[in-house]
Each structure stands twice: as structure tokens, then as C-alpha cells.
Amino acid sequence: LTPDTQNGNSTWSLEKLNLRDFAEIRIYNIYGVVVAEFKGSDFNKGQGWEGDNLPTGAYWYLIDKKDGTSPITGSVTILK
């Protein structure tokens, strides 16, 4: 999902993952530095992530559901 305000995707949402409140979400820049960190409860409350404080580019995420399953990883792109 690439958030963009024109098509209504201005917030990265993880609602479909049904995260537990204590799940951990980390977003990394191209240098491997954590640029954002959240608990599942942030996404469960519909807050999502907009990435407004970050420049345009590709970022990587790691979602640890804290339920014994393997972490979910992937990329998200910010376009402004």
C-alpha cells in the first residue's frame, strides 16, 4: 500500500491484520535506522501511520505480532 491523499490512502493502515495491542511495528529507513515504532494498540485504534515527518522514499517494516508466528516484513513507499 502506498499512501496518497488523492486516492484516499493517506494513512498506512493494518486493520486487516487484527493485531494484538502488544504487537510491535517498526519502520526502518534505507540505512536500517528505526524511524517509527508503534504498538498494535496504535493501529487498532485507527491511528495508523502517515509518515508526514519523513521524506519521500522507500521504507521497510517489521511487524512482530507477538503470538509465536514469524514476523511480517515488507516495504512501504512514501510519495509526496
C-alpha positions as CSV (number, residue, x, y, z in Angstrom):
1,L,0.0,0.0,0.0
2,T,1.4,3.4,-1.0
3,P,-0.4,6.2,0.9
4,D,-1.5,9.1,-1.3
5,T,-4.0,11.8,-0.4
6,Q,-5.6,11.8,-3.9
7,N,-6.9,8.3,-3.7
8,G,-7.7,8.2,0.0
9,N,-4.7,6.2,1.0
10,S,-3.1,8.9,3.1
11,T,-2.6,6.6,6.1
12,W,-1.0,3.2,6.2
13,S,-3.5,1.0,8.0
14,L,-3.0,-2.5,9.4
15,E,-6.6,-3.1,10.4
16,K,-6.9,-6.4,8.5
17,L,-4.0,-7.9,10.4
18,N,-6.1,-7.9,13.6
19,L,-3.0,-7.0,15.7
20,R,-2.9,-7.6,19.4
21,D,-2.4,-4.5,21.5
22,F,1.1,-5.6,22.4
23,A,2.3,-6.3,18.8
24,E,5.3,-4.3,17.7
25,I,5.6,-2.4,14.4
26,R,9.0,-0.9,13.4
27,I,9.7,1.1,10.3
28,Y,13.3,1.4,9.0
29,N,15.0,3.8,6.6
30,I,17.4,2.6,3.9
31,Y,20.2,2.7,6.4
32,G,18.5,0.3,8.8
33,V,17.7,3.0,11.4
34,V,14.3,2.8,13.1
35,V,12.3,5.9,12.0
36,A,9.0,5.0,13.6
37,E,7.9,2.5,16.2
38,F,4.4,1.6,17.4
39,K,2.4,-0.9,19.4
40,G,-0.5,-2.8,17.9
41,S,-2.9,-0.7,20.0
42,D,-2.0,2.4,18.0
43,F,-3.2,0.7,14.8
44,N,-6.2,-1.0,16.5
45,K,-7.5,2.5,17.5
46,G,-7.4,3.5,13.9
47,Q,-4.5,5.9,14.2
48,G,-2.4,4.3,11.5
49,W,0.8,5.9,10.2
50,E,1.0,8.8,7.8
51,G,4.8,9.2,7.6
52,D,4.5,13.0,7.4
53,N,7.8,13.6,9.2
54,L,9.7,11.5,6.7
55,P,11.0,12.4,3.2
56,T,9.7,10.6,0.0
57,G,11.3,7.2,-0.4
58,A,11.1,3.5,0.4
59,Y,11.0,2.2,3.9
60,W,10.9,-1.3,5.3
61,Y,8.8,-2.6,8.1
62,L,8.8,-5.4,10.6
63,I,5.6,-6.4,12.3
64,D,6.0,-8.8,15.3
65,K,2.6,-10.0,16.2
66,K,3.9,-11.4,19.5
67,D,1.8,-14.6,19.0
68,G,4.6,-17.1,18.1
69,T,4.3,-16.6,14.4
70,S,7.1,-15.4,12.2
71,P,7.4,-11.6,11.9
72,I,5.9,-9.9,8.8
73,T,8.2,-7.9,6.7
74,G,7.9,-5.8,3.6
75,S,8.2,-2.3,2.2
76,V,6.1,0.8,2.2
77,T,6.7,3.8,-0.1
78,I,6.1,7.5,0.8
79,L,5.2,9.7,-2.1
80,K,4.5,13.4,-1.6
